[in-house]
Amino acid sequence: MIIDVHCHAWPDAIAERALGPRVPQLPRVGDGKISTLPGVLADSGVDRGVLLGIADTAKYVDGTNRFVARSRGGPLLGFGTIHPDLPVEENLASLRRNGIPGVKLHSLFQGFAYDDRRVWDILEAFGSEIAVIAHVGAGGDRESNERATPGMIRDIVRQFPDLRLVACHFGGYHRLEEAEADLLGENVYLETSWPPTMAELAPERVREIIGRHGADRIVFGSDWPMADPAREIAAVRALGYDDETTAGILGGNFARLMGIAEGEPAPGPLVEEAPRG
């Protein structure tokens, strides 16, 4: 089973507007529409894709989580969003109300740093219940690039050992030296996306990172629509690992982390009954 843990999509009507200004320096390979994503995954040989919802501001948190909840199914799993401008209880209530088992943190777009005490309060409340996929490293301007450093991720996983955390871009997009120093061997899963393609990284360096961290804690992500899932799968296969190790990276490790059985959706927290009246 191949699982792409890093997929972005928006409602068709707003996809172009939402995607356009986000990472203008990177070419896009897709349109970011939720109607397009399932076909891309199928054509790429991906069995399941994780739709990552991101609310840039607090007022969009619950709407984003509702979008994720109604979009999942078929090949799509869903991770939602939080924002520290909302109280911890409101963030948790939105996730539970929509049955969402994990969230995406994206410092570049959400405007908060990972060492913000309010973020830590939310992560503490997650415990082992809510998983986290986090952008780490560069990709924006100088200020936003300092909101999500490998060192901040190290501090989080040491403070919250029960937290199920996936650090995108091998733990440091265009900051691999810091990721190697701060994260290898820590209690964190590292994700493989490196737009426009992981193939731009020297394969011997990627193998060294995986060897030092442990192949059983590496998960596959493409970062669609900024990268092509089929090309990224080929880049993982080109690393030359045996079939068992490759299968783990491409899906088995994330399935184990999230308790996903073959052909079944990822389990989430119980959905709370919506208030009446």
Secondary structure, 3 states (H helix, E strand, C coil): CCEEEEECCECHHHHHHHHCCCCCCCCCCCCCECCCHHHHHHHHCCCEEEEECCCCCHHHHHHHHHHHHHHCECCEEEEECCCCCCCHHHHHHHHHHCCCCEEEECHHHHCCCCCCHHHHHHHHHHCCCCEEEECCECCCCHHHHCCCCHHHHHHHHHHCCCCCEEECHHHCECCHHHHHHHCCCCCCEEECCCCCCHHHCCHHHHHHHHHHHCHHHEECCCCECCCCHHHHHHHHHCCCCCHHHHHHHHHHHHHHHHCCCCCCCCCCCCCCCCCCC
